């Protein structure tokens, strides 16, 4: 059911729950930062007992974990990787996890597969951190340290504020593991997202123009690299969930090893990048290659260089690269919500989905 509009700039647009939750992200991020930053001492104690980090998650939470693997390896100097829950729940393998910090992510905290995997990990000798939006949930109770985000109730099925709050929790985890990251930059994050939302909800921002063009396609590619790769995976998932379009989330490097052949005049690409950092030049090169192939390239972030190489562009947040993915997904969320409505779909209740997904 639609909610009342919130601004004169969009007085003709009914606000879905999904859109309302996108707009609520600055407050959710502020509450999460305030709740979790004081927990870094507990995380530092676990850091002294462990060497590598292993993530277990599914869906949106798995996309968040990708950000964690990049940030921990680049900023904390520890090996971090994605684990396969099936090793525990289907194969029942015995793995030596001594010296391993296992991190389980589940927004509800009640995904049975992740609960079983964390229980298995402890039995294999791991220390466990959980990241969830639900205090008192099973994965919170299983953990040595439970990082409970403060996103509040999420009414729309597609995750928005719970995803960005998970990324904040992963940033705090990385600081707790010894990364020399600027906490003042993290504290400024909600303000930067608020500024981005003010820009992104203005009529001249460009979302509607891109939506009008994407409404006629059957599929698209969403590409990024490094720390921002998680945002590309998450945007592709949101487009599949809420718009019923085939969206391939893929890194620049993998895309250019063959799959770029799918990009043509009927299959555009969304290219996402931070405004600074070592991956910007590759993003610009990809956008040029896409447009030279006769396809449209839509930029999210990447500064003036990526915008000039693309067919259309949505500016990103004013954030350092390590925090940029938290802001870069926001224009993608707005784009997804608007495209879903343009296609006649209710973005709050996509077919076949629920807030808690149980995997056999």
N, C-alpha and C positions, 0 to 999 in steps of 0.2 A: 504494500500500500504506500502511495506517495506521501511524503511529508511536506509541510509548508516550505516555500522558498525562503532563503536566508539573506538575499541581497537584491538591491534594485537592479544591478547589472544583469541579473538572470531572472527577472520577475516572471517571465513566461515559462520557465523551466521547472517542472516538478522535481523535487530532490528525492532520489531513491535512498534507501538505507545505505547502500554502498557509497554513494556520493557523500552522504552525511558523515560516514566513518572516515572517508578520505580527508575531509575537511577537519575532522577531530584529531588528526595525527599530532599536531604540535603539542596539545595538552597531554596526550597519551605518552608521547616521547619524554616530555618534561617529568611526568610522574614516574616513568620507568627509570630514567637517569637518577632521579632523587632517591628512588628505592634501592637501586642496585650498586651505585658507586661506593657506598659504605661497605659493600661486601668484598672488596678487593683483598683485604687481609686474609679472609677465609680461603679465597682462591689461591693466594700466594702460599698458604700452608700446603694445599694440595699440589701446587707446582713443585714444591721441594721434594715431594714423594714420587713424582712422575717425570717422564721424559717426553713421550709423544702423546698426541691427542687423536682420538678416534670418535667420529660422529655417527650417530644413528638417527635417522628420521625418514619421513615419507612426504611426498607432495611439496607444498609450500615450505614446510619446515626443512625439507631436504635442500631446497634452493637457498634457504637462509644458511644452512650448514656449509654450502659452497663458499659463501663469503667468509665464514669462520676459518675454513682451511687456508684460504689465501692470506687473510689478515694475520693469523697466528704464525704462518711460515715466514711471511715477509717482515713482520714487526716484532715477533717474539722469538724468532729463530728456532722454533720447534717443529718437528715433523708433525703434520696434521693431515688426516685423510678421511674419506667417507667410508664407513663400514656398510656391510650388507646384512640387514636384519635376518635374512633367510638362512645365513650361516648358523644362527642361533635357533630360529623358530622352525625351520624346515629340516636342516641337516643335523641339528643338535650336536655340532662339532665341539670338541674341547680345544680351546685356544689359550695359549699362555698370554695373559694380559697383565702380568705383573709389570709395574712401572708405567702403565698406560692410564691416561685420564680419558674415560669414556664420557661423552656428552650426548645425552638424549634430548631431542627436541620434539615436543608435541604441544600444540596450542591448547588443546583441551586437557592434556595430561592423562587422557583415558584411552588412547589408541593401544589396543591389547598387544599388538605386535611389538611396539616399543617398550611397553611394560615388561613383557617377557624377555626382551633383549637386554634391558638394563639389569634385570634379575640374573640372567645368564652371565653378563659381564662381571658382576660382583662375584659370582661363583668362580669365575675364571681369574680372579685376583685383581680386577681393575678398581680404581677409585672412580666415583660417578658424580657428575654434575648434571642436573636437569634444567632445561629452559622451557617454561610453560606459562600460560596465562591463567592458570587455575591453582591457587593455593589449596593445599590439602588433597590434591589429586594423587593418584597412585604413583606417577613418576616423580612427583615432588617428595613423597614419603620415602621412596627408594633411594634418593640421592644423598650423598655426603653433604653437598651444597645444592640447594634448590634456588635458581634464579627465577623468581616469579615476576613476570612483566605486569605492567599496570595499564593495559590497553582498554580495560573495561569490556562490557558485553559487546560482542560483534554480531549484529543482527543479519547482515547479508552473508550468504554462503561464501562468496569469494573473499578470501582473506586480504585485508588491506593494512589496517593499523596493527593487527597482531604480527604481521610479517615485519614491518619496520621496527616494532618494539623488540622482536627477536634479534634483529641486527644490532640494536643497541646493547642487548644482553651479551651478544658475542663480542662487541667492542669492549665491554666491561671485563668479560672473561679474558680477553687478550691483554688488557692492562694488568689484571691480576696475575697473569702468567709471566709478567716481567717486561712487557713491551714499553718502550720509551715513547709513548704517545701523549699528545698535548690534551690534558683533561679539560682545559679551558675551551678548546675547539669542540669537544663533545658537549660541554655545557651550553655552547652557543647553538647547537644543532636545532633545537625546537624553534628558535627565532629564525634561523635560515629557512626552515621548512615553511614557517608562517609567511615569510617574504615570498617564497616560491609560489605558494598557493595564491597569494594576492595577485601575483603576475599571471599564473596559469589559469585563473578563473576569469580573467579579463577577456572581453570579446575579441580583441586583436591578437591574442596569444597564438592562435593557429590550430588548436585542437579540432575545431569544426571543419576546417579545410581538409585536414588529413582524414578525418572520419568520412567526409563526402567521397574521397577517393578510395578508401579502403572498403567502403560499403559494397563495391562492385567486384571484389576479389574473392577467390575461393581459398587462398592460402597466402602465407607470407613467411619471411625469415626474420628472426630477431637475433642480432649478433652483438657481442661485446667480448672483452677479453680481460683477464686478470681479476682484480678486485671487483670490477663492474659486471663480470660474467654472471654473477648471481642475479642481478637485476634483469638481464636478458632472459634467463631461464624462467624467472618469475613472471615477467611480462608475457612471454609465450604461453605459459600455463594459464594466466588470467584470460588471454584472448581465446584459448581453447575452451575454457570453462564457461565464460560469460557470453561469447560471441559465436561459438560453435564453428570456428574456422580452424583449419589446419595451420598451426604456427610452429615453426621449427626454431627452438632456442639452441644456439650453437656458437662456439667461439670463432673469432676471425680465422684462427689458424686451421681449425677443422673444416670450416666452410670452404677455404681455398684449396683443400685437399680433395676436391671432387664435388661435394654437394652444391657448390656455387652454380653448377649447371642448372639447378632448378630455378634460379633467379632469371626472370625474363619480364616482358612487358605486362604479363598477367600475374606475376608473383613478385611483389616489391619486397624491400628489406627495410627494417628498422635498425639503425645503427646507434648504439648507446656508448657513451664515453664520458669520463670525467673531463673537466676543463683543463686539467694539467696531469702530468704523469707520463710514464713510459709507453702507454698504449695509445696515446692520441694520434700519433702519426699513422699507425696501422689502421685506425678507424677512418681517418681521412682517405687513405689509400683504398680501403674497401668501398667507401661511398663512391669514389670516382670510378672504380671498376664496375660497380652496380649500374651507375648512370650511363657509362659507356656501353654497357650491354643492352641499353634501351629500357631498363627498369627504373622505377622510382626508388630513391633512397630517402628515408625519413630519419632525420637526426634527432636524438634526445641528448642534450648536453654536448660536450666536445668543443665548446667555445666557437669563436668566429671561423676557425679553420674548417671544422666539420660542417658548420652551417653552410659555408660557401661551396663545399663539395657535394652538398645534398640537394634534393629536389625541394624539400621543405624542412624546417627545423623548429624544434621546441627547445628553448634555452633551459639549462639545468640550474642546479642550486649553486650558491656561492659557498662551496665546501672543499676542504682538502680531499685528495683522492681517497684516503682511508675511510672517510665518512660519506663520500659522494654517492655510493650505491643507495644509501638510505633516502637521499633526495631524488636521485634519478628515477626511481621506480614511481614517484608520485605523478609526473606527467603521463607515464604509462598507465597508471590506474585510472586517471581521468579520461584518457583516450579510450580505454577498454569500456568504461561505464557508458560513455557517450556513444561508442560504436554499437554496443549491445542494444541500447534503446533505439538507435537508428535502424537496426535490423529487426526491430519488433520483438525483442527478447527482454524478459524481466531479469535484470542483472542481479537482483537480490535472491532469486530462486532458480538457478540454472537446472535444467533437467538432469535427473540421475545423481544429484549431489546432495550431501548433507554436511553439517558442521563437523561431525566426527566420523571418519572413515575407518572401518575395520578391515584389515587385510587377512585373508585366510592363510 
